[in-house]
């Protein structure tokens, strides 16, 4: 919607609203929430405000819209002429301010796909033809690709007849090998001269580099640079330079005079033979330390070092540059590893022919590159070189790998002829490996290559004749075939890769925090196609010795907080709208396009794979089973996975604060894939064994459960965790089961009551979940209402007494669980109101139970008694039928290992009311536990066993 009553750019009034607009960039559909542009002109003041998803900007003041471009172009022109021509007519008087904010938004990411992070950028400025101008830019943090810019603060303002620009940046980095910290650039610009001061610091905020100088502009676009000798610092050390040093450069001239940078015996001298525009220029080094230059881009100054001596003579710099060198770097080191001495001689005495002689000697190295390079017009230069390697220590290559490999041993040798052009080289020769071995740092696995060759076939490419790599146990990985190429940039593959129980990974979390452990595999793969469209097919088997841990990526809290709470999406948008499917596509699609992969993956049932779900809490799943899968990637990058992972065993380790619980995955659990990796379907059952008493489970339903010692018997209850449904959004359900083999420890009546109560829980999911988490957290059940009063009326006093008794019981049991190892202690404090005497009497009893399992859990002895802490005695009237402190005794012995047959002896001292008092009951019994549907099946099973024994004897 647009509304402009009169379209006059000098006095603009109106508004534009774009709602639900759609942009297309880089094959992406971009939905803009809204775009607003409002223009108001009143009393000579023009206001223009623009608002989008990623930009808020306002210009307020006196100006003409059509002249804004000329105003900004001419802002620097009076101080430093950026262009020689001037405007036909100067802008009208102006006086306005600008405020703008650039906000990180997915719309911006569509136009700048390599932008990974951008904190809000603010810009402000005031421009006036009478009072000059000032502007500022603040950018807290930007990550673009591998580059980072942190805490940028730029201010620019006019001060009299000069323009002052001050820029401070906390960090400028690119990857791991380039980093500038604490950079400050101050520039005073006036009369076509830039008086600058550059400072670069370090993490300790010390000055590392300081350069002050003057950059002047001369006619014909020629520039003159000179450095001030005062305050000159390079790599923390003060240096000096001639006061009249000068370097002039431009389209038609490159010339240097009196440029002698020195410290003690170190010199870097740049001097032209004469003041002529195209005079030969010589660069001389005398005992110059390389670290002075490499420390500029590498914070720890260890990238490269050595002592540089020699010279470079540069000729015809503005026409057809050529050079002659004779340089030596003594004790050249890379990342603190000394390589040897490097000597570079390039002779250009013959026109357009560069005779080359590069050598590396010392430290076990002897490498020479000799021959000629023929300089020809129109990019037709060619070469005739020979690379002769008598010995190149693998330790030398390790130093140049920036830490990606270590523990290099052995050496390389070879002889390679290099001809053709840079674009289309003609290479022929061999590269041989002699007792070489190396450890890949990220994998922490040693790979050995001995008496193997890579053959460069003349005008063909690279040939591998059963090129074999061995692991620490001499298991082989063999590469065979040809990588055809004309330019050593583009390849056509005809390769096969075979391995037998090869160890590819042997790392710890210290080596790689995303995946670590040991990985052994067999493979038979075929590689064809080209480097841009490779085709891979074959089979891969993960072997039994594999112990692999994979850490699932965790969300960054800071990023999550910025994402907001409510996200609106267009459900009618097509499925290929990557804006809304980016998170899912990262699992189902690779960024490598053009590849075709089809491989059968088999996982040995003894291989162990651990998936760390929450690294902070320590939650992880241990998987062990057999898998037969097929994985594929098509040219669009889409990943497919089909097959099933049948689990034989495993575990889910759960952490909650200081508690750790282990769920054992049951045999038969599986994960099935039928398409994309995120389309996996779960069918997993995991079990946690909680040894708990059934008393708290049934005491609210069964009268007398508290007093019956048999209910205090700890039983191994199984807490079942079932994971079903989609892999990315599984459905979790719980269940509590008393195993059949556990019921033989208790009476059938009690077992039936426990089973009945568990069945009731299944009909009440909330109650079931409450008991599940009680078992997980406390290793015991909880009653329905810990503060429930079993009596009739409820008074404040009785409620408090019973509440305290419940709490005390809980605390005593928690304390007892750690008192004596191997013995179970149980306490129960019971507070009641007794009206049997005709008046209220408060009674408090302490029930104590001790149980011990002996002889591999086949003999179980339980002893318990009751202590009357408050109230009258419950002895019978004559006082001869028992005692309140007479112990209860229960002894059970399993006659068979499976507990099917057991003998039980017992002595119970129970209170039978006021008239009878305590009654002592003793006895002995034989218990047989069997499963049957029909009674006759009890005897049929015995007959079946007898028949099986007869069959075995007959087979013998």
Beta strands, then each sheet from edge to edge (+ up, - down):
strand 1: 2-3
strand 2: 14-25
strand 3: 28-42
strand 4: 45-51
strand 5: 55-62
strand 6: 95-102
strand 7: 115-118
strand 8: 121-128
strand 9: 132-144
strand 10: 147-159
strand 11: 162-174
strand 12: 178-190
strand 13: 193-201
strand 14: 207-218
strand 15: 222-227
strand 16: 233-234
strand 17: 237-238
strand 18: 240-241
strand 19: 246-250
strand 20: 253-257
strand 21: 259-263
strand 22: 266-272
strand 23: 281-289
strand 24: 304-315
strand 25: 322-334
strand 26: 337-347
strand 27: 353-362
strand 28: 365-374
strand 29: 382-393
strand 30: 405-420
strand 31: 425-440
strand 32: 445-449
strand 33: 452-457
strand 34: 461-470
strand 35: 476-485
strand 36: 491-507
strand 37: 515-530
strand 38: 534-542
strand 39: 547-551
strand 40: 596-603
strand 41: 608-614
strand 42: 619-633
strand 43: 639-656
strand 44: 659-665
strand 45: 670-675
strand 46: 681-693
strand 47: 714-726
strand 48: 731-738
strand 49: 823-834
strand 50: 841-854
strand 51: 859-870
strand 52: 888-894
strand 53: 901-911
strand 54: 918-928
sheet 1: 1+ 2- 3+ 4- 5+ 6- 8+ 9- 7+
sheet 2: 1+ 2- 3+ 4- 5+ 6- 8+ 9- 10+ 11- 12+ 13- 14+ 15- 19+ 20-
sheet 3: 16+ 17-
sheet 4: 18+ 21- 22+ 23- 24+ 25- 26+ 27- 28+ 29- 30+ 31- 32+
sheet 5: 18+ 21- 22+ 23- 24+ 25- 26+ 27- 28+ 29- 30+ 31- 33+ 34- 35+ 36- 37+ 38- 40- 42+ 41- 39-
sheet 6: 18+ 21- 22+ 23- 24+ 25- 26+ 27- 28+ 29- 30+ 31- 33+ 34- 35+ 36- 37+ 38- 40- 42+ 43- 44+ 46- 45+
sheet 7: 18+ 21- 22+ 23- 24+ 25- 26+ 27- 28+ 29- 30+ 31- 33+ 34- 35+ 36- 37+ 38- 40- 42+ 43- 44+ 46- 47+ 48-
sheet 8: 49+ 50- 51+ 52- 53+ 54-
end
